[in-house]
Amino acid sequence: MKSSYTFRILTNKEDEMIKMLGIISSVADMRKEPKFQSERISQLVYGEEVSIIEKMDEYSLLEGPDKLKGYVKNTQIGEIRKRKYKLKVHFSGNNFVLSFGSYLDDEDLKKFKIPIRMVSSIEEQFDPAKLAPRFIGIPYLWGGTSDFGFDCSGFTQRLFRFSNIEIPRNSDWQRDAAQTVSDFSQAEEGDLVFFKGHVAMYLGNGNIIHANGHYMAVTYTNLFDESEYSKKLITLFIKIGRFKKE
C-alpha cells in the first residue's frame, strides 16, 4: 500500500521482499464466531491475503479478498511475500497438500517442490466455464471454497477468482451483483443460474454444473431433461446472471 505522504519506485527484488498477512495453512475455515463449533461461513486457501480486524488469543476476526469477515485460527495466519503464481491443480508434496487456486511465490515452489508447469502467473486469464468440469465429483461442503470440498457459491466464486474476476461470496449476493440475462436463449457458457438459495454455472444447451447437496458433490444437471430433480430446480429458478471482467 502506498503511503499518503511519500512513495518510491521499487526494484523487482525489493518488491518481492514486501510482506503482507495471509493464509499459511492449506485451507483455513472462516467461522461465524471465534470457536471451532461455530458455523463455517467460508474458507481461504494458502497464500490468500487477509486483513486483521481484531486479534484474540486463539482466533482473529479477518477480512478476506471479497470483504467477507469471519474468524480464523491464529495458527493459520502469517506473513507472506508478494504472490507471483496461482496453482492450477490440486498438489501434494513435501508433506503438504495445496488446493487448486492457492497463491505462491518462488520460495513456495522450492519449498513444496512444485513443478512450474503446475502454476500460472497470477495475472493469467482463464475461462471459468472451461475450468469447471475438472471438479466433477469433488465433495459438497457447507462453506467450502477449495477442491477439498465446495458449496455452491464457493465453487462459482473460486472459479471466477482464479479467472481474476472477483464476485461476492454468497449466492444471494452473487445474484444481486450479476447483470441479468433475459432468458436461456440468451445465456452463454459461464453465466450463473440462480435458484432460491442456490447457484450453478451454465454450460450451454440447458446444462449446468454445480456443487449441490442433492448429490453431495459437484455434478452436471440438464435443467430440461424432465427428471424430478430438474423439475424441482426449475420451480426454484430466479434468474440468469452474468459477470464480465472490466
N, C-alpha and C positions, 0 to 999 in steps of 0.2 A: 504494500500500500504506500502511495506517495505521501510524503509529509506535506502539510498545508503551507509550510514556510520555505522549504528548500528541497531540491532533489538533484540527483546527478545520474548520468547515464552509466549503467553498469556494464562491465565486460561480461562475456558469456560465462567465464569461470566464476566471477563474483555472483552472477545471477543464480547459478546452480547451487551456491552455498546458502542462499536465503532459506531460512527455515520458517515453517508455519505449523499450526496444530492440525493433526489429522488422525485417522484411524490406523492403528498399528497391529491389529488382530485381523484374522481372515475376514470375519464378519462381526459387526457389533450391533446388538439389538438396541433399538431406541425404545424406551419404555415410558408409559404414561406417568408413572410415579417412580421415585428412586428406590425401588426394591425389586428383587427377582420375580416375585409373584405377580407383579403388575403386568398389565396388558402390553404386548409388543405392538407398537404403533408403526414401526418401520425398521429398516436396517441401513447400515452404512458399511461399505466394503473397504478393504485395505487401500490406504492412500487417499481416501476422500477427505477433503479439507473441512474443518469444522470451526465454529466459534464457541467459546465457553461463556455462558451467561451467568452461571452460578456454580461454584465448586463446593462439594461437600466431602465428607470423609470417604465414602465408597463410590458415590456417583457424582456426575456433573450434569447440569442442565445445558444441553448443546443446541446450537442451530446448525442444520446441515445445508447442503448446496441449494435445496429447494425452499429454504427458510422454515421448514418444519422444525419444531422444538420438541425435544424429548430427553430422557435421562439415559446416560451411557456410563458403564463402569469405568472408573478412572484408569484401571489397568489396561484398557483398550485404547487409550488416548495418549499421544506423544508427539514429539517434534518430527516433522517430515520435511524433506527437501523439495525443491521445485520439481514437480512431476513432469516427465517427458513422454511417458508411454502409457498406453492402456492395453490391458490383457485381452486378447481376442478369444481365448479358450479357458476352460477350467484347467488349472495346473496343480500338480502335486509333485513336490521335490524338495530335497534337503530338509525333511521333517516339517514341512509347512505346506498348507493347501490354500490356494487362492482362487477366488471366484472370477468368472468372466466379468470384465468391467473394472477390475482392480486397477489402481493407478500406481505407476512405478517410476523409478529413476535408474540411472546407470548402476548405482550401488546395489539396488534391489535385484537387478538382472544378475549381477555377480553373486550376491549372497544366496539367492534361490536357484541359481544355475538355470535361468530361463533362456531358451534359445530366442534369438532376435526375431525369428520367423513367427513366433507366437504373440508378438506385440505389434502395435501400430503406433505411429506418432499420436500425441494427444490431439492434434489438430485435424487428423484424417477424418473425412466424412464417410458415413455409411448410410445405407437404406434400412430403416427399422424392419420393413416387411421382408427383406431378404435375410436378415439376421434371425427373425423369429422362429422359423422351422427347426433350427438346430436344438431348440429347447423342448421339443416334444418329449413328454414323459417325465420331465422334471416335476418333483412333488409339489403339491399345493401347500403353502404355509402361510397362515394368517400373519400379516405384517412383513412377509418376506420380499426382499428385493434382490436376491442373489440366486445363482444357479445351484445353491444348496436347497432352495425352495422359494417359490414366488406366490404372492397373492395376485389378484387380477390387475390392480393398478400398479403394484410393484413391478410386475412383468412389463407393462407398457412403459412405465417411467424409465426402467433400466435400459430398455431398447432405445428409447429416444435420447436418454442421457449419453449413451455410448455413441450415438449419432450426432452429438453436440447440439441437441435441441432439449432445452430444459422445460419440463412440463410439471404441473403440480403433482403432489403425492397421491391423493385420494381420488376415487372415480368421480365423485360429485364435483370436486374442484376441477378435474380434467374436463368434465362435461361442460362446466360453465365457462372455462377458458378457451375451449376449442371453437373454431369457426364452424358454423352449421352448414352441413351439406344437405341439399333438399331431399334427396331420396336415393335408393340403392342404384338407380340407373346412372346417377352422377358420382357414385362412390368410387374411390381409387384405392389401389393397394397401399396399405399404411394408414388409411383413415381409421379412426376409432369408432366402434359401435357401442353405444351406451344403453344400458338397461337399468332398471331400478336396482341400485346397489351393486352394479357390475359393469365391467368394461372389457371389450375384446378388440383385437386388431383385424381389420378387414383384409382379405387376400384375393378378393375378386370372385365373381360367379356365386355369390351367396355364402362363400366360405369364410369362416373366422378362425382365428387361433387365440386361445385364452387359457389363463390359469384359472381353474374353476373347482369349486367344492363338490360339484356333481360327480366328477370322476377323480377328484383329489389329485389332479395333475394338470400339466399343460397339454391340451388336446386340440384337435380340429373339430369343428362342428359346421355342418351346412344348415343354414337357417331355413332353407326351403325344402328339406328332404322329408317333411311330414312326420318325422319321429316325434315321440311325445316330448322329449327334451327340447327340441327345436320349437315346437308349438308353444311350450311354456315360455321360452325365451322371447318369442315374438309378442306374447301378451305383456311382457315386461319392457319392451323396446321403448326408448325415449327419443334418441336422435343419433345421427351420424355426425362426427366431428373431425376436423382436420387441423393439424399443426404443421406449419411450414417454417423453415429456418429463414430468418430475415436477411 
